[in-house]
Each structure stands twice: as structure tokens, then as C-alpha cells.
Amino acid sequence: MSKMRIELNSPGIRKYLQGESVQGALRREAERIAQASGEGYEANVKVGRTRALANVRANTVEARLDNSKRNTILRNAR
């Protein structure tokens, strides 16, 4: 049986993970979660050192209390 070796092109992978297509997919999913969570939740997308990142956060006191009691963001991420 022969051994196969695969070498990944790290700069190419990094470029893809930071690209517009990945950012768009992350933005759509983060906005879906924020919408499902209700009023007071906000979706953000940023480009990190190696890849694009998305997060959803509770901006208002009411949303923070709701998320603290019910894990709203986590439940809507499923």
C-alpha cells in the first residue's frame, strides 16, 4: 500500500477563509441567529488574522437578561 502525502497551501487557505464568500456566509448565519433571538441582538462579522469571524451579541439590558436566563443566542444557533 502506498503512502499519500497532501500538502496544503496555507496562504491560499487563509485567503479563502478571509474572503468575501466566507464573510457573506457567516454574515447570513449570524443575522439569522440575531433575528431569531429577537429585539436587542446584533450580528457582527470581522476579519481576523487567519480567518473571518462572526458573533452575535445582546446590546440592550433586556436582551442581556433574556440571554442570561434562557441562553437565547445558543438556542437559536442550533
JOWOTA-V433750 format. One record per residue. N is the residue number from 1. SS is DSSP state (H for helix, E for strand, L for the rest). PSI is psi in whole degrees, 0 to 359 (NA if undefined). D_LAST is the distance of its C-alpha to the last C-alpha in Angstrom with 2 decimals. Layout:
<<N SS PSI D_LAST> <N SS PSI D_LAST>>
//
This chain:
<<1 L 131 41.71> <2 L 151 41.23> <3 L 136 38.85> <4 L 136 36.64> <5 L 131 35.74> <6 L 128 33.15> <7 L 122 33.44> <8 L 146 30.70> <9 L 91 31.82> <10 H 314 30.17> <11 H 325 31.30> <12 H 319 30.04> <13 H 317 26.56> <14 H 317 26.50> <15 H 318 27.73> <16 H 313 25.00> <17 H 339 22.18> <18 L 358 23.84> <19 L 170 24.58> <20 H 324 23.89> <21 H 318 21.79> <22 H 319 19.21> <23 H 319 19.47> <24 H 317 18.99> <25 H 318 15.81> <26 H 319 14.40> <27 H 316 15.89> <28 H 315 14.43> <29 H 318 10.78> <30 H 320 11.70> <31 H 324 13.65> <32 H 316 11.09> <33 H 317 8.97> <34 H 317 12.47> <35 H 316 13.66> <36 H 333 11.03> <37 H 332 11.79> <38 L 193 15.42> <39 L 141 18.73> <40 L 2 19.42> <41 E 143 16.40> <42 E 140 17.26> <43 E 138 15.85> <44 E 146 18.13> <45 E 135 18.78> <46 E 162 21.65> <47 E 122 23.38> <48 L 192 23.92> <49 L 322 26.67> <50 L 344 25.04> <51 L 168 21.98> <52 E 146 20.16> <53 E 146 17.67> <54 E 148 15.26> <55 E 158 14.27> <56 E 131 13.41> <57 E 156 15.83> <58 E 122 17.33> <59 L 332 20.86> <60 L 162 22.57> <61 H 318 23.65> <62 H 317 22.08> <63 H 322 18.63> <64 H 317 19.14> <65 H 318 20.22> <66 H 313 17.34> <67 H 323 14.79> <68 H 318 17.15> <69 H 323 17.44> <70 H 0 14.01> <71 L 47 11.55> <72 H 313 10.53> <73 H 313 9.14> <74 H 319 6.95> <75 H 322 5.79> <76 H 347 5.40> <77 H 345 3.81> <78 L NA 0.00>>
//
